[in-house]
Amino acid sequence: MFSGLFQPMHLLVILVIVMIIWGPGKLPELGEGLAKSIKAFKKSMSDDPAPTTIEHQEEKKD
């Protein structure tokens, strides 16, 4: 069903439709927002939660 979805002609049609809907002035803003969200997602996936030390666990018990 989706075997030919990413052919060059299909991508051109999608690009033309996007240009008509948002216009060339809005596309850089959309790209910047997408890039920021991807960077934030990658950062949140790579950040480890705060390591729990023995001292910190003892403080919680008291």
CHARMM internal coordinates of N, CA and C (Angstrom, degrees):
IC EDIT
DIST 1 N 1 CA 1.4452
DIST 1 CA 1 C 1.5302
ANGL 1 N 1 CA 1 C 110.67
DIST 1 C 2 N 1.3535
ANGL 1 CA 1 C 2 N 117.33
DIHE 1 N 1 CA 1 C 2 N -44.76
DIST 2 N 2 CA 1.4613
ANGL 1 C 2 N 2 CA 121.23
DIHE 1 CA 1 C 2 N 2 CA -178.46
DIST 2 CA 2 C 1.5279
ANGL 2 N 2 CA 2 C 111.88
DIHE 1 C 2 N 2 CA 2 C -104.67
DIST 2 C 3 N 1.3057
ANGL 2 CA 2 C 3 N 117.66
DIHE 2 N 2 CA 2 C 3 N 23.54
DIST 3 N 3 CA 1.4632
ANGL 2 C 3 N 3 CA 120.26
DIHE 2 CA 2 C 3 N 3 CA -173.32
DIST 3 CA 3 C 1.5287
ANGL 3 N 3 CA 3 C 113.03
DIHE 2 C 3 N 3 CA 3 C -66.06
DIST 3 C 4 N 1.3141
ANGL 3 CA 3 C 4 N 119.31
DIHE 3 N 3 CA 3 C 4 N -32.76
DIST 4 N 4 CA 1.4566
ANGL 3 C 4 N 4 CA 120.69
DIHE 3 CA 3 C 4 N 4 CA -177.61
DIST 4 CA 4 C 1.5151
ANGL 4 N 4 CA 4 C 113.79
DIHE 3 C 4 N 4 CA 4 C -109.45
DIST 4 C 5 N 1.3204
ANGL 4 CA 4 C 5 N 117.15
DIHE 4 N 4 CA 4 C 5 N 23.86
DIST 5 N 5 CA 1.4586
ANGL 4 C 5 N 5 CA 120.88
DIHE 4 CA 4 C 5 N 5 CA -173.75
DIST 5 CA 5 C 1.5212
ANGL 5 N 5 CA 5 C 112.94
DIHE 4 C 5 N 5 CA 5 C -67.00
DIST 5 C 6 N 1.3145
ANGL 5 CA 5 C 6 N 118.46
DIHE 5 N 5 CA 5 C 6 N -35.68
DIST 6 N 6 CA 1.4565
ANGL 5 C 6 N 6 CA 120.94
DIHE 5 CA 5 C 6 N 6 CA -174.27
DIST 6 CA 6 C 1.5247
ANGL 6 N 6 CA 6 C 112.99
DIHE 5 C 6 N 6 CA 6 C -101.99
DIST 6 C 7 N 1.2970
ANGL 6 CA 6 C 7 N 117.50
DIHE 6 N 6 CA 6 C 7 N 31.13
DIST 7 N 7 CA 1.4553
ANGL 6 C 7 N 7 CA 120.81
DIHE 6 CA 6 C 7 N 7 CA 174.31
DIST 7 CA 7 C 1.5298
ANGL 7 N 7 CA 7 C 108.32
DIHE 6 C 7 N 7 CA 7 C -74.25
DIST 7 C 8 N 1.3322
ANGL 7 CA 7 C 8 N 118.04
DIHE 7 N 7 CA 7 C 8 N 151.30
DIST 8 N 8 CA 1.4736
ANGL 7 C 8 N 8 CA 121.00
DIHE 7 CA 7 C 8 N 8 CA -176.10
DIST 8 CA 8 C 1.5317
ANGL 8 N 8 CA 8 C 113.52
DIHE 7 C 8 N 8 CA 8 C -54.87
DIST 8 C 9 N 1.3083
ANGL 8 CA 8 C 9 N 118.10
DIHE 8 N 8 CA 8 C 9 N -39.78
DIST 9 N 9 CA 1.4737
ANGL 8 C 9 N 9 CA 120.06
DIHE 8 CA 8 C 9 N 9 CA -179.00
DIST 9 CA 9 C 1.5254
ANGL 9 N 9 CA 9 C 110.70
DIHE 8 C 9 N 9 CA 9 C -65.57
DIST 9 C 10 N 1.3120
ANGL 9 CA 9 C 10 N 117.38
DIHE 9 N 9 CA 9 C 10 N -38.55
DIST 10 N 10 CA 1.4632
ANGL 9 C 10 N 10 CA 120.51
DIHE 9 CA 9 C 10 N 10 CA 179.13
DIST 10 CA 10 C 1.5280
ANGL 10 N 10 CA 10 C 110.57
DIHE 9 C 10 N 10 CA 10 C -66.79
DIST 10 C 11 N 1.3358
ANGL 10 CA 10 C 11 N 116.41
DIHE 10 N 10 CA 10 C 11 N -40.29
DIST 11 N 11 CA 1.4605
ANGL 10 C 11 N 11 CA 119.73
DIHE 10 CA 10 C 11 N 11 CA 178.60
DIST 11 CA 11 C 1.5275
ANGL 11 N 11 CA 11 C 111.11
DIHE 10 C 11 N 11 CA 11 C -64.86
DIST 11 C 12 N 1.3254
ANGL 11 CA 11 C 12 N 117.79
DIHE 11 N 11 CA 11 C 12 N -36.64
DIST 12 N 12 CA 1.4717
ANGL 11 C 12 N 12 CA 120.42
DIHE 11 CA 11 C 12 N 12 CA 176.25
DIST 12 CA 12 C 1.5188
ANGL 12 N 12 CA 12 C 111.52
DIHE 11 C 12 N 12 CA 12 C -63.98
DIST 12 C 13 N 1.3233
ANGL 12 CA 12 C 13 N 117.40
DIHE 12 N 12 CA 12 C 13 N -41.81
DIST 13 N 13 CA 1.4640
ANGL 12 C 13 N 13 CA 121.19
DIHE 12 CA 12 C 13 N 13 CA 178.34
DIST 13 CA 13 C 1.5238
ANGL 13 N 13 CA 13 C 110.09
DIHE 12 C 13 N 13 CA 13 C -63.01
DIST 13 C 14 N 1.3262
ANGL 13 CA 13 C 14 N 116.74
DIHE 13 N 13 CA 13 C 14 N -42.83
DIST 14 N 14 CA 1.4677
ANGL 13 C 14 N 14 CA 120.58
DIHE 13 CA 13 C 14 N 14 CA 178.61
DIST 14 CA 14 C 1.5187
ANGL 14 N 14 CA 14 C 110.09
DIHE 13 C 14 N 14 CA 14 C -63.16
DIST 14 C 15 N 1.3345
ANGL 14 CA 14 C 15 N 117.57
DIHE 14 N 14 CA 14 C 15 N -42.58
DIST 15 N 15 CA 1.4601
ANGL 14 C 15 N 15 CA 121.76
DIHE 14 CA 14 C 15 N 15 CA 178.53
DIST 15 CA 15 C 1.5237
ANGL 15 N 15 CA 15 C 111.50
DIHE 14 C 15 N 15 CA 15 C -61.38
DIST 15 C 16 N 1.3237
ANGL 15 CA 15 C 16 N 117.48
DIHE 15 N 15 CA 15 C 16 N -42.61
DIST 16 N 16 CA 1.4702
ANGL 15 C 16 N 16 CA 121.23
DIHE 15 CA 15 C 16 N 16 CA 178.80
DIST 16 CA 16 C 1.5250
ANGL 16 N 16 CA 16 C 110.52
DIHE 15 C 16 N 16 CA 16 C -63.41
DIST 16 C 17 N 1.3084
ANGL 16 CA 16 C 17 N 117.26
DIHE 16 N 16 CA 16 C 17 N -42.01
DIST 17 N 17 CA 1.4689
ANGL 16 C 17 N 17 CA 120.83
DIHE 16 CA 16 C 17 N 17 CA 179.31
DIST 17 CA 17 C 1.5279
ANGL 17 N 17 CA 17 C 110.31
DIHE 16 C 17 N 17 CA 17 C -63.99
DIST 17 C 18 N 1.3253
ANGL 17 CA 17 C 18 N 116.96
DIHE 17 N 17 CA 17 C 18 N -42.63
DIST 18 N 18 CA 1.4690
ANGL 17 C 18 N 18 CA 120.77
DIHE 17 CA 17 C 18 N 18 CA 178.60
DIST 18 CA 18 C 1.5246
ANGL 18 N 18 CA 18 C 110.33
DIHE 17 C 18 N 18 CA 18 C -63.25
DIST 18 C 19 N 1.3251
ANGL 18 CA 18 C 19 N 117.29
DIHE 18 N 18 CA 18 C 19 N -41.34
DIST 19 N 19 CA 1.4636
ANGL 18 C 19 N 19 CA 121.02
DIHE 18 CA 18 C 19 N 19 CA 179.16
DIST 19 CA 19 C 1.5258
ANGL 19 N 19 CA 19 C 111.40
DIHE 18 C 19 N 19 CA 19 C -64.08
DIST 19 C 20 N 1.3165
ANGL 19 CA 19 C 20 N 116.89
DIHE 19 N 19 CA 19 C 20 N -36.70
DIST 20 N 20 CA 1.4705
ANGL 19 C 20 N 20 CA 120.20
DIHE 19 CA 19 C 20 N 20 CA 179.26
DIST 20 CA 20 C 1.5250
ANGL 20 N 20 CA 20 C 110.08
DIHE 19 C 20 N 20 CA 20 C -69.51
DIST 20 C 21 N 1.3196
ANGL 20 CA 20 C 21 N 117.34
DIHE 20 N 20 CA 20 C 21 N -41.58
DIST 21 N 21 CA 1.4675
ANGL 20 C 21 N 21 CA 120.77
DIHE 20 CA 20 C 21 N 21 CA -176.34
DIST 21 CA 21 C 1.5235
ANGL 21 N 21 CA 21 C 111.68
DIHE 20 C 21 N 21 CA 21 C -70.67
DIST 21 C 22 N 1.3220
ANGL 21 CA 21 C 22 N 117.92
DIHE 21 N 21 CA 21 C 22 N -51.71
DIST 22 N 22 CA 1.4628
ANGL 21 C 22 N 22 CA 120.65
DIHE 21 CA 21 C 22 N 22 CA -173.93
DIST 22 CA 22 C 1.5157
ANGL 22 N 22 CA 22 C 114.01
DIHE 21 C 22 N 22 CA 22 C -100.08
DIST 22 C 23 N 1.2965
ANGL 22 CA 22 C 23 N 118.16
DIHE 22 N 22 CA 22 C 23 N -23.32
DIST 23 N 23 CA 1.4582
ANGL 22 C 23 N 23 CA 121.09
DIHE 22 CA 22 C 23 N 23 CA -178.84
DIST 23 CA 23 C 1.5058
ANGL 23 N 23 CA 23 C 112.24
DIHE 22 C 23 N 23 CA 23 C 80.83
DIST 23 C 24 N 1.3248
ANGL 23 CA 23 C 24 N 116.48
DIHE 23 N 23 CA 23 C 24 N 158.42
DIST 24 N 24 CA 1.4640
ANGL 23 C 24 N 24 CA 119.87
DIHE 23 CA 23 C 24 N 24 CA -175.93
DIST 24 CA 24 C 1.5267
ANGL 24 N 24 CA 24 C 113.74
DIHE 23 C 24 N 24 CA 24 C -68.97
DIST 24 C 25 N 1.3174
ANGL 24 CA 24 C 25 N 118.45
DIHE 24 N 24 CA 24 C 25 N -22.68
DIST 25 N 25 CA 1.4573
ANGL 24 C 25 N 25 CA 120.56
DIHE 24 CA 24 C 25 N 25 CA 179.87
DIST 25 CA 25 C 1.5141
ANGL 25 N 25 CA 25 C 113.57
DIHE 24 C 25 N 25 CA 25 C -73.75
DIST 25 C 26 N 1.3050
ANGL 25 CA 25 C 26 N 117.11
DIHE 25 N 25 CA 25 C 26 N -28.98
DIST 26 N 26 CA 1.4609
ANGL 25 C 26 N 26 CA 121.50
DIHE 25 CA 25 C 26 N 26 CA -176.33
DIST 26 CA 26 C 1.5281
ANGL 26 N 26 CA 26 C 112.72
DIHE 25 C 26 N 26 CA 26 C -87.71
DIST 26 C 27 N 1.3249
ANGL 26 CA 26 C 27 N 117.97
DIHE 26 N 26 CA 26 C 27 N -21.18
DIST 27 N 27 CA 1.4635
ANGL 26 C 27 N 27 CA 120.88
DIHE 26 CA 26 C 27 N 27 CA -175.84
DIST 27 CA 27 C 1.5234
ANGL 27 N 27 CA 27 C 114.02
DIHE 26 C 27 N 27 CA 27 C -60.67
DIST 27 C 28 N 1.3464
ANGL 27 CA 27 C 28 N 120.56
DIHE 27 N 27 CA 27 C 28 N -42.15
DIST 28 N 28 CA 1.4697
ANGL 27 C 28 N 28 CA 118.13
DIHE 27 CA 27 C 28 N 28 CA 177.79
DIST 28 CA 28 C 1.5286
ANGL 28 N 28 CA 28 C 112.94
DIHE 27 C 28 N 28 CA 28 C -61.22
DIST 28 C 29 N 1.3250
ANGL 28 CA 28 C 29 N 116.64
DIHE 28 N 28 CA 28 C 29 N -35.73
DIST 29 N 29 CA 1.4643
ANGL 28 C 29 N 29 CA 120.13
DIHE 28 CA 28 C 29 N 29 CA 178.05
DIST 29 CA 29 C 1.5274
ANGL 29 N 29 CA 29 C 110.36
DIHE 28 C 29 N 29 CA 29 C -66.55
DIST 29 C 30 N 1.3153
ANGL 29 CA 29 C 30 N 116.58
DIHE 29 N 29 CA 29 C 30 N -40.94
DIST 30 N 30 CA 1.4646
ANGL 29 C 30 N 30 CA 119.87
DIHE 29 CA 29 C 30 N 30 CA 178.23
DIST 30 CA 30 C 1.5222
ANGL 30 N 30 CA 30 C 111.15
DIHE 29 C 30 N 30 CA 30 C -64.56
DIST 30 C 31 N 1.3286
ANGL 30 CA 30 C 31 N 116.38
DIHE 30 N 30 CA 30 C 31 N -41.92
DIST 31 N 31 CA 1.4607
ANGL 30 C 31 N 31 CA 120.39
DIHE 30 CA 30 C 31 N 31 CA 178.44
DIST 31 CA 31 C 1.5110
ANGL 31 N 31 CA 31 C 112.05
DIHE 30 C 31 N 31 CA 31 C -64.31
DIST 31 C 32 N 1.3354
ANGL 31 CA 31 C 32 N 116.50
DIHE 31 N 31 CA 31 C 32 N -40.23
DIST 32 N 32 CA 1.4604
ANGL 31 C 32 N 32 CA 120.51
DIHE 31 CA 31 C 32 N 32 CA 179.54
DIST 32 CA 32 C 1.5262
ANGL 32 N 32 CA 32 C 110.72
DIHE 31 C 32 N 32 CA 32 C -65.55
DIST 32 C 33 N 1.3114
ANGL 32 CA 32 C 33 N 116.63
DIHE 32 N 32 CA 32 C 33 N -42.31
DIST 33 N 33 CA 1.4640
ANGL 32 C 33 N 33 CA 120.04
DIHE 32 CA 32 C 33 N 33 CA 178.31
DIST 33 CA 33 C 1.5148
ANGL 33 N 33 CA 33 C 112.20
DIHE 32 C 33 N 33 CA 33 C -64.46
DIST 33 C 34 N 1.3246
ANGL 33 CA 33 C 34 N 115.93
DIHE 33 N 33 CA 33 C 34 N -39.12
DIST 34 N 34 CA 1.4599
ANGL 33 C 34 N 34 CA 120.05
DIHE 33 CA 33 C 34 N 34 CA 178.05
DIST 34 CA 34 C 1.5205
ANGL 34 N 34 CA 34 C 110.84
DIHE 33 C 34 N 34 CA 34 C -66.00
DIST 34 C 35 N 1.3273
ANGL 34 CA 34 C 35 N 116.65
DIHE 34 N 34 CA 34 C 35 N -42.17
DIST 35 N 35 CA 1.4677
ANGL 34 C 35 N 35 CA 120.54
DIHE 34 CA 34 C 35 N 35 CA 179.52
DIST 35 CA 35 C 1.5241
ANGL 35 N 35 CA 35 C 111.21
DIHE 34 C 35 N 35 CA 35 C -63.60
DIST 35 C 36 N 1.3258
ANGL 35 CA 35 C 36 N 116.95
DIHE 35 N 35 CA 35 C 36 N -41.70
DIST 36 N 36 CA 1.4706
ANGL 35 C 36 N 36 CA 120.20
DIHE 35 CA 35 C 36 N 36 CA 178.60
DIST 36 CA 36 C 1.5234
ANGL 36 N 36 CA 36 C 111.45
DIHE 35 C 36 N 36 CA 36 C -63.28
DIST 36 C 37 N 1.3254
ANGL 36 CA 36 C 37 N 116.19
DIHE 36 N 36 CA 36 C 37 N -41.48
DIST 37 N 37 CA 1.4648
ANGL 36 C 37 N 37 CA 118.67
DIHE 36 CA 36 C 37 N 37 CA -179.06
DIST 37 CA 37 C 1.5256
ANGL 37 N 37 CA 37 C 111.02
DIHE 36 C 37 N 37 CA 37 C -68.23
DIST 37 C 38 N 1.3311
ANGL 37 CA 37 C 38 N 118.07
DIHE 37 N 37 CA 37 C 38 N -36.72
DIST 38 N 38 CA 1.4617
ANGL 37 C 38 N 38 CA 120.40
DIHE 37 CA 37 C 38 N 38 CA 177.90
DIST 38 CA 38 C 1.5247
ANGL 38 N 38 CA 38 C 110.29
DIHE 37 C 38 N 38 CA 38 C -66.92
DIST 38 C 39 N 1.3411
ANGL 38 CA 38 C 39 N 117.43
DIHE 38 N 38 CA 38 C 39 N -42.08
DIST 39 N 39 CA 1.4647
ANGL 38 C 39 N 39 CA 120.37
DIHE 38 CA 38 C 39 N 39 CA 178.41
DIST 39 CA 39 C 1.5207
ANGL 39 N 39 CA 39 C 110.96
DIHE 38 C 39 N 39 CA 39 C -62.93
DIST 39 C 40 N 1.3252
ANGL 39 CA 39 C 40 N 116.90
DIHE 39 N 39 CA 39 C 40 N -41.94
DIST 40 N 40 CA 1.4603
ANGL 39 C 40 N 40 CA 120.19
DIHE 39 CA 39 C 40 N 40 CA 179.24
DIST 40 CA 40 C 1.5305
ANGL 40 N 40 CA 40 C 110.99
DIHE 39 C 40 N 40 CA 40 C -64.65
DIST 40 C 41 N 1.3189
ANGL 40 CA 40 C 41 N 116.11
DIHE 40 N 40 CA 40 C 41 N -39.60
DIST 41 N 41 CA 1.4636
ANGL 40 C 41 N 41 CA 119.92
DIHE 40 CA 40 C 41 N 41 CA 178.92
DIST 41 CA 41 C 1.5227
ANGL 41 N 41 CA 41 C 110.67
DIHE 40 C 41 N 41 CA 41 C -64.64
DIST 41 C 42 N 1.3438
ANGL 41 CA 41 C 42 N 116.92
DIHE 41 N 41 CA 41 C 42 N -45.77
DIST 42 N 42 CA 1.4611
ANGL 41 C 42 N 42 CA 120.30
DIHE 41 CA 41 C 42 N 42 CA 179.09
DIST 42 CA 42 C 1.5248
ANGL 42 N 42 CA 42 C 111.12
DIHE 41 C 42 N 42 CA 42 C -62.03
DIST 42 C 43 N 1.3386
ANGL 42 CA 42 C 43 N 116.65
DIHE 42 N 42 CA 42 C 43 N -40.18
DIST 43 N 43 CA 1.4601
ANGL 42 C 43 N 43 CA 120.65
DIHE 42 CA 42 C 43 N 43 CA -179.90
DIST 43 CA 43 C 1.5245
ANGL 43 N 43 CA 43 C 110.39
DIHE 42 C 43 N 43 CA 43 C -64.92
DIST 43 C 44 N 1.3156
ANGL 43 CA 43 C 44 N 117.12
DIHE 43 N 43 CA 43 C 44 N -42.65
DIST 44 N 44 CA 1.4616
ANGL 43 C 44 N 44 CA 119.45
DIHE 43 CA 43 C 44 N 44 CA -179.22
DIST 44 CA 44 C 1.5245
ANGL 44 N 44 CA 44 C 111.48
DIHE 43 C 44 N 44 CA 44 C -68.63
DIST 44 C 45 N 1.3240
ANGL 44 CA 44 C 45 N 117.43
DIHE 44 N 44 CA 44 C 45 N -29.53
DIST 45 N 45 CA 1.4615
ANGL 44 C 45 N 45 CA 120.04
DIHE 44 CA 44 C 45 N 45 CA 178.12
DIST 45 CA 45 C 1.5280
ANGL 45 N 45 CA 45 C 111.30
DIHE 44 C 45 N 45 CA 45 C -75.13
DIST 45 C 46 N 1.3368
ANGL 45 CA 45 C 46 N 117.64
DIHE 45 N 45 CA 45 C 46 N -31.23
DIST 46 N 46 CA 1.4557
ANGL 45 C 46 N 46 CA 119.71
DIHE 45 CA 45 C 46 N 46 CA -176.86
DIST 46 CA 46 C 1.5281
ANGL 46 N 46 CA 46 C 112.68
DIHE 45 C 46 N 46 CA 46 C -89.36
DIST 46 C 47 N 1.3100
ANGL 46 CA 46 C 47 N 118.73
DIHE 46 N 46 CA 46 C 47 N -20.90
DIST 47 N 47 CA 1.4627
ANGL 46 C 47 N 47 CA 121.27
DIHE 46 CA 46 C 47 N 47 CA 178.97
DIST 47 CA 47 C 1.5198
ANGL 47 N 47 CA 47 C 109.71
DIHE 46 C 47 N 47 CA 47 C -71.43
DIST 47 C 48 N 1.3199
ANGL 47 CA 47 C 48 N 115.08
DIHE 47 N 47 CA 47 C 48 N 128.37
DIST 48 N 48 CA 1.4555
ANGL 47 C 48 N 48 CA 120.02
DIHE 47 CA 47 C 48 N 48 CA 175.99
DIST 48 CA 48 C 1.5242
ANGL 48 N 48 CA 48 C 108.43
DIHE 47 C 48 N 48 CA 48 C -84.45
DIST 48 C 49 N 1.3034
ANGL 48 CA 48 C 49 N 116.61
DIHE 48 N 48 CA 48 C 49 N 146.95
DIST 49 N 49 CA 1.4588
ANGL 48 C 49 N 49 CA 117.49
DIHE 48 CA 48 C 49 N 49 CA 174.52
DIST 49 CA 49 C 1.5288
ANGL 49 N 49 CA 49 C 109.68
DIHE 48 C 49 N 49 CA 49 C -63.36
DIST 49 C 50 N 1.3022
ANGL 49 CA 49 C 50 N 116.23
DIHE 49 N 49 CA 49 C 50 N 159.95
DIST 50 N 50 CA 1.4671
ANGL 49 C 50 N 50 CA 120.69
DIHE 49 CA 49 C 50 N 50 CA -177.72
DIST 50 CA 50 C 1.5242
ANGL 50 N 50 CA 50 C 109.37
DIHE 49 C 50 N 50 CA 50 C -57.07
DIST 50 C 51 N 1.3234
ANGL 50 CA 50 C 51 N 117.66
DIHE 50 N 50 CA 50 C 51 N 126.01
DIST 51 N 51 CA 1.4701
ANGL 50 C 51 N 51 CA 119.27
DIHE 50 CA 50 C 51 N 51 CA -179.23
DIST 51 CA 51 C 1.5234
ANGL 51 N 51 CA 51 C 110.67
DIHE 50 C 51 N 51 CA 51 C -66.15
DIST 51 C 52 N 1.2854
ANGL 51 CA 51 C 52 N 114.69
DIHE 51 N 51 CA 51 C 52 N 139.53
DIST 52 N 52 CA 1.4553
ANGL 51 C 52 N 52 CA 120.47
DIHE 51 CA 51 C 52 N 52 CA -179.92
DIST 52 CA 52 C 1.5188
ANGL 52 N 52 CA 52 C 108.13
DIHE 51 C 52 N 52 CA 52 C -95.05
DIST 52 C 53 N 1.3053
ANGL 52 CA 52 C 53 N 115.97
DIHE 52 N 52 CA 52 C 53 N 120.11
DIST 53 N 53 CA 1.4625
ANGL 52 C 53 N 53 CA 120.34
DIHE 52 CA 52 C 53 N 53 CA 179.27
DIST 53 CA 53 C 1.5113
ANGL 53 N 53 CA 53 C 109.68
DIHE 52 C 53 N 53 CA 53 C -95.35
DIST 53 C 54 N 1.3127
ANGL 53 CA 53 C 54 N 115.67
DIHE 53 N 53 CA 53 C 54 N 167.50
DIST 54 N 54 CA 1.4627
ANGL 53 C 54 N 54 CA 120.81
DIHE 53 CA 53 C 54 N 54 CA 179.27
DIST 54 CA 54 C 1.5231
ANGL 54 N 54 CA 54 C 109.92
DIHE 53 C 54 N 54 CA 54 C -62.93
DIST 54 C 55 N 1.3364
ANGL 54 CA 54 C 55 N 117.32
DIHE 54 N 54 CA 54 C 55 N -41.51
DIST 55 N 55 CA 1.4645
ANGL 54 C 55 N 55 CA 120.60
DIHE 54 CA 54 C 55 N 55 CA 179.69
DIST 55 CA 55 C 1.5196
ANGL 55 N 55 CA 55 C 110.63
DIHE 54 C 55 N 55 CA 55 C -61.74
DIST 55 C 56 N 1.3322
ANGL 55 CA 55 C 56 N 116.61
DIHE 55 N 55 CA 55 C 56 N -40.36
DIST 56 N 56 CA 1.4606
ANGL 55 C 56 N 56 CA 120.54
DIHE 55 CA 55 C 56 N 56 CA -178.27
DIST 56 CA 56 C 1.5239
ANGL 56 N 56 CA 56 C 109.75
DIHE 55 C 56 N 56 CA 56 C -68.02
DIST 56 C 57 N 1.3391
ANGL 56 CA 56 C 57 N 117.41
DIHE 56 N 56 CA 56 C 57 N -36.18
DIST 57 N 57 CA 1.4591
ANGL 56 C 57 N 57 CA 120.50
DIHE 56 CA 56 C 57 N 57 CA 178.18
DIST 57 CA 57 C 1.5340
ANGL 57 N 57 CA 57 C 110.42
DIHE 56 C 57 N 57 CA 57 C -68.21
DIST 57 C 58 N 1.3379
ANGL 57 CA 57 C 58 N 116.87
DIHE 57 N 57 CA 57 C 58 N -37.66
DIST 58 N 58 CA 1.4589
ANGL 57 C 58 N 58 CA 119.99
DIHE 57 CA 57 C 58 N 58 CA 179.60
DIST 58 CA 58 C 1.5187
ANGL 58 N 58 CA 58 C 111.02
DIHE 57 C 58 N 58 CA 58 C -66.18
DIST 58 C 59 N 1.3444
ANGL 58 CA 58 C 59 N 116.94
DIHE 58 N 58 CA 58 C 59 N -35.94
DIST 59 N 59 CA 1.4567
ANGL 58 C 59 N 59 CA 120.19
DIHE 58 CA 58 C 59 N 59 CA 178.88
DIST 59 CA 59 C 1.5200
ANGL 59 N 59 CA 59 C 110.61
DIHE 58 C 59 N 59 CA 59 C -64.91
DIST 59 C 60 N 1.3255
ANGL 59 CA 59 C 60 N 116.93
DIHE 59 N 59 CA 59 C 60 N -35.80
DIST 60 N 60 CA 1.4668
ANGL 59 C 60 N 60 CA 120.45
DIHE 59 CA 59 C 60 N 60 CA 179.74
DIST 60 CA 60 C 1.5248
ANGL 60 N 60 CA 60 C 111.31
DIHE 59 C 60 N 60 CA 60 C -67.68
DIST 60 C 61 N 1.3370
ANGL 60 CA 60 C 61 N 117.51
DIHE 60 N 60 CA 60 C 61 N -33.44
DIST 61 N 61 CA 1.4585
ANGL 60 C 61 N 61 CA 121.30
DIHE 60 CA 60 C 61 N 61 CA -177.62
DIST 61 CA 61 C 1.5174
ANGL 61 N 61 CA 61 C 111.37
DIHE 60 C 61 N 61 CA 61 C -70.27
DIST 61 C 62 N 1.3192
ANGL 61 CA 61 C 62 N 117.55
DIHE 61 N 61 CA 61 C 62 N -31.77
DIST 62 N 62 CA 1.4760
ANGL 61 C 62 N 62 CA 120.83
DIHE 61 CA 61 C 62 N 62 CA -176.16
DIST 62 CA 62 C 1.4662
ANGL 62 N 62 CA 62 C 112.48
DIHE 61 C 62 N 62 CA 62 C -75.36
END
COOR INIT
IC SEED 1 N 1 CA 1 C
IC BUILD
